[in-house]
Amino acid sequence: MGKHSTVYKAVVLLALLVVCMAGTGGCSKKQEEGTPIDISYLNKSETKLVTETHYLTGADTKENVVEVLTLLCAVPDNKELKATLTSGINIVNYSFDGEQVTVSLGEKYKELPRTTEVLTRAALVRSLTALPDVNYVMITVNGEPLTDGSGNAIGFMTADMFVDNTGTQQFDAVGTVTLRLYFANETGDGLVGINRELVHNADISNVPMERVVIEQLISGPVNKDSYATINPNTKILSVTVQDGVCYINFDSSFVTAVNNVTSDVTIYSIVNSLAELSNINKVQILIEGSTEGKFRDKYDLTTIFERNLSLVEE
């Protein structure tokens, strides 16, 4: 089995190399049978992403990953778009393990202009995570992890790391912003500060940055050194900001603890993360629209919380 798997992978990589290095011919006429999936491409001016629906015929997720990578290498039929992986960028290797896909690209990737690189990264992640069984994507260049503008390893990325917003937190000229988020430590009684780079995505509805922060906390960390603080089933009913106070209204799922995380850690994971935004100084939490009662029998919901870094580990 191992030998056949190796041969199959070698053949797949050879095919991908040929497609990516050619990068000139358009895709064959799109079929309309199979599993529909949205593939993200760059527009000709390399200023935004545009999706096109394709139909995958793979028998399993591994084969569908290969189909997606092949489509990303090929020039789309729409003449207003261009291949996501072009300019001599080749796929050196790839792997699929559980929910995670790792794609290793050639050295040419480093030569992309910063804005184009950001869009290319977003297109890869969004296209691959459109597959039902893929939730995380890592990009490496010649085996080395991709880094952000500050030289920090980005690691695994999720689709919700590519957002648009109307909040006061601003994206830079190349469409990225770095958030400071606080997740739980291993024992659930302390906070770990994590920098997460988000990429501007002009193709989805505008979302205020304070809501993005909460969504990022609910989706949880992507590294192994920190842990979720909020029940992933929690729904955000509303988020508003007035006079520097952020009012968050959760559904009742918020009350359920996760990973043995203490009440303090859950509360200040939210408060400290939001307080990193320039327009927020305090936070009040509502549950099902009410400020009556207490959160896990400890915090009165009428409390307006301020930043508390005493729980943050160095």
C-alpha positions in Angstrom: 0.0 0.0 0.0 2.8 2.4 0.9 4.6 1.8 -2.4 1.4 2.4 -4.4 0.6 5.5 -2.4 4.1 6.9 -3.1 3.8 6.2 -6.8 0.4 7.8 -6.9 1.6 10.9 -5.1 4.6 11.3 -7.4 2.3 11.1 -10.5 0.0 13.7 -9.0 2.8 16.1 -8.2 4.2 15.7 -11.7 0.8 16.5 -13.2 0.5 19.6 -10.9 4.0 20.7 -11.8 3.2 20.5 -15.5 0.0 22.5 -15.1 1.5 25.2 -12.8 4.6 25.7 -14.9 2.6 25.9 -18.1 0.0 28.3 -16.7 -1.0 29.5 -20.1 -3.9 27.5 -21.4 -7.4 28.0 -20.1 -9.3 25.4 -18.1 -11.2 22.9 -20.1 -14.9 23.5 -20.5 -16.4 23.2 -17.0 -18.6 20.2 -16.4 -21.8 20.6 -14.3 -21.8 17.2 -12.6 -20.1 16.3 -9.4 -19.5 18.2 -6.2 -19.9 22.0 -6.6 -17.1 24.1 -5.0 -16.1 27.8 -5.3 -12.6 28.3 -6.4 -11.0 31.7 -5.8 -9.0 33.5 -8.5 -7.2 36.8 -8.7 -8.6 39.4 -11.1 -6.3 40.7 -13.8 -5.3 43.8 -11.8 -4.5 41.7 -8.8 -6.7 43.8 -6.5 -9.3 41.3 -5.3 -10.5 37.7 -5.4 -13.4 36.4 -7.5 -14.9 33.0 -7.1 -16.0 30.6 -9.9 -18.0 27.4 -9.2 -16.4 24.1 -10.4 -17.6 20.6 -10.1 -15.2 18.1 -8.5 -15.2 14.4 -9.5 -12.8 13.0 -6.9 -13.8 9.8 -5.1 -12.5 11.2 -1.8 -11.1 14.3 -0.1 -7.5 13.5 -1.1 -8.5 13.4 -4.8 -10.6 16.5 -4.4 -7.6 18.4 -2.9 -5.6 17.5 -6.0 -8.4 18.8 -8.2 -8.6 22.1 -6.3 -4.8 22.6 -6.6 -4.9 21.8 -10.3 -7.7 24.4 -10.8 -5.7 27.0 -8.9 -2.8 26.4 -11.3 -4.9 26.7 -14.5 -6.1 29.8 -16.2 -9.8 30.2 -15.7 -12.2 30.6 -18.7 -13.2 34.1 -17.5 -10.7 36.4 -19.3 -11.0 38.9 -16.5 -9.4 36.5 -14.1 -5.9 34.9 -13.9 -4.6 31.7 -12.4 -4.0 31.8 -8.7 -0.7 30.0 -8.9 1.2 31.5 -11.8 4.4 33.4 -12.6 6.4 30.1 -12.5 5.1 29.2 -9.0 5.1 25.4 -8.7 3.7 23.1 -6.1 6.7 21.2 -4.7 4.7 19.0 -2.4 1.4 18.7 -0.6 -0.1 16.5 2.1 -3.6 15.9 3.6 -3.8 14.8 7.2 -7.2 14.8 8.9 -8.6 18.3 8.6 -5.3 19.8 7.5 -3.7 20.4 4.1 -0.1 21.5 3.8 1.0 22.9 0.4 4.7 23.5 -0.2 5.4 26.0 -3.0 8.6 26.8 -4.8 11.1 29.6 -4.2 9.3 31.8 -6.8 6.5 32.4 -4.4 8.8 34.7 -2.4 9.1 37.0 -5.4 5.4 37.9 -5.4 4.6 41.5 -4.6 3.2 41.8 -1.1 -0.4 42.5 -2.2 -0.4 39.7 -4.7 1.0 37.3 -2.1 -1.8 38.2 0.4 -4.4 37.5 -2.2 -2.8 34.3 -3.4 -2.6 33.1 0.2 -6.3 33.9 0.7 -7.3 32.2 -2.5 -5.4 29.0 -1.6 -6.9 28.8 1.9 -10.5 29.7 0.8 -10.5 27.3 -2.1 -9.1 24.3 -0.1 -11.3 25.0 3.0 -14.3 25.0 0.8 -13.9 21.2 0.8 -16.1 19.8 3.6 -13.4 17.8 5.3 -10.7 20.5 5.1 -10.6 23.2 7.9 -6.9 24.2 8.1 -4.3 25.1 5.5 -0.6 25.7 5.9 1.6 27.1 3.2 5.3 26.5 3.2 8.0 27.7 0.8 10.6 25.1 0.1 9.7 23.4 3.4 9.9 26.6 5.5 6.7 28.0 7.1 5.1 31.0 5.5 5.7 34.2 7.5 3.7 37.4 7.9 5.0 41.0 7.3 6.8 40.9 10.7 8.6 37.7 10.0 6.5 35.5 12.3 5.5 32.0 11.2 1.8 32.1 10.2 1.1 28.4 10.7 -2.2 26.8 9.9 -4.9 29.2 8.5 -8.6 29.0 8.4 -11.2 30.5 6.1 -12.4 33.0 8.7 -9.0 34.6 8.8 -9.9 36.4 5.6 -12.4 39.1 6.4 -13.7 42.5 5.5 -14.7 45.1 8.1 -16.3 48.5 8.7 -14.8 49.0 12.2 -12.2 51.5 13.2 -9.3 48.9 13.1 -7.7 49.5 9.8 -6.1 47.2 7.3 -2.7 48.2 6.0 -1.9 49.0 2.4 -1.6 45.4 1.4 -4.8 44.3 3.1 -3.7 42.7 6.4 -4.3 43.5 10.0 -2.8 41.8 13.1 -5.1 41.2 16.0 -4.0 40.4 19.6 -6.2 37.6 20.8 -6.1 35.9 24.2 -6.8 32.2 24.5 -6.5 29.8 27.5 -3.3 28.1 28.7 -3.2 24.3 29.0 -4.6 24.2 32.5 -7.4 26.7 31.7 -6.6 29.1 34.5 -4.5 31.6 32.6 -4.4 33.5 29.3 -1.9 33.3 26.4 -1.6 36.2 24.0 -1.5 35.3 20.3 -1.0 37.5 17.3 -3.3 36.5 14.4 -2.9 38.1 11.0 -6.1 38.5 9.1 -6.4 39.2 5.4 -8.8 41.6 3.9 -11.4 39.9 1.7 -13.5 42.3 -0.4 -15.9 39.5 -1.5 -17.9 39.0 1.7 -20.2 41.2 3.6 -18.8 44.0 5.8 -18.2 42.9 9.4 -17.3 45.3 12.2 -13.9 44.5 13.6 -15.2 43.9 17.2 -17.5 41.2 15.8 -14.5 39.7 13.9 -12.5 39.5 17.2 -15.3 37.6 18.9 -15.7 35.3 15.9 -12.0 34.6 16.0 -12.2 33.7 19.7 -15.1 31.4 19.1 -13.4 29.6 16.2 -10.5 29.0 18.6 -6.7 28.9 18.3 -4.9 27.2 15.4 -1.7 26.4 17.3 -1.0 23.8 19.9 0.1 26.1 22.7 -3.2 27.7 23.5 -6.8 26.5 23.9 -10.4 27.8 23.2 -12.1 29.9 25.9 -15.6 29.9 24.4 -18.0 27.1 23.7 -17.7 26.7 19.8 -21.5 26.4 19.6 -22.0 29.9 21.0 -23.9 32.3 18.7 -23.3 36.0 18.6 -26.8 37.7 18.7 -25.5 41.2 18.4 -22.4 43.4 18.9 -22.6 47.2 19.4 -20.2 49.9 20.6 -21.2 53.1 22.3 -18.9 55.6 24.0 -16.1 53.1 24.1 -18.1 50.3 25.6 -18.7 47.1 23.6 -22.0 45.3 24.3 -22.0 41.7 23.3 -25.1 39.6 23.3 -24.6 35.9 23.2 -27.1 33.0 23.1 -27.4 30.6 26.1 -24.6 28.3 24.8 -22.1 30.9 26.0 -22.7 29.7 29.6 -21.4 26.2 28.9 -17.7 25.9 29.9 -15.1 24.4 27.5 -11.7 22.7 28.2 -12.1 23.2 32.0 -11.5 26.9 31.4 -12.3 29.1 34.4 -14.9 31.8 34.4 -12.2 34.4 34.8 -10.3 33.2 31.7 -13.4 33.1 29.5 -14.5 36.6 30.5 -11.1 38.2 30.2 -10.2 36.4 27.0 -13.1 38.4 25.5 -12.4 41.7 27.4 -8.7 41.8 26.8 -9.0 40.9 23.1 -11.6 43.6 22.5 -9.6 46.1 24.5 -6.8 45.8 22.0 -9.0 47.7 19.5 -8.5 51.4 19.7 -12.2 52.2 20.0 -13.0 49.9 22.9 -12.2 50.5 26.6 -14.8 48.4 28.4 -17.1 45.4 27.7 -20.5 44.3 28.9 -21.8 40.8 28.2 -25.5 40.0 27.8 -27.0 36.5 27.5 -30.1 36.2 25.3 -30.5 40.0 25.5 -30.6 40.0 29.3 -28.3 41.4 32.0 -30.1 39.6 34.8 -28.5 36.8 36.7 -24.9 35.8 36.8 -22.3 34.2 34.5 -21.6 30.7 35.9 -22.7 31.9 39.4 -19.7 34.3 39.6 -20.0 37.5 37.6 -23.1 39.7 37.7 -24.1 40.4 34.1 -24.6 44.1 35.0 -20.8 44.3 35.4 -18.9 46.4 32.9 -15.5 44.8 32.5 -12.2 46.6 31.9 -8.9 45.1 30.7 -7.2 42.8 33.2 -3.7 41.5 32.2 -3.0 39.8 35.5 -4.1 36.4 34.0 -1.8 36.7 31.0 1.3 34.5 31.1 4.6 35.9 29.9 
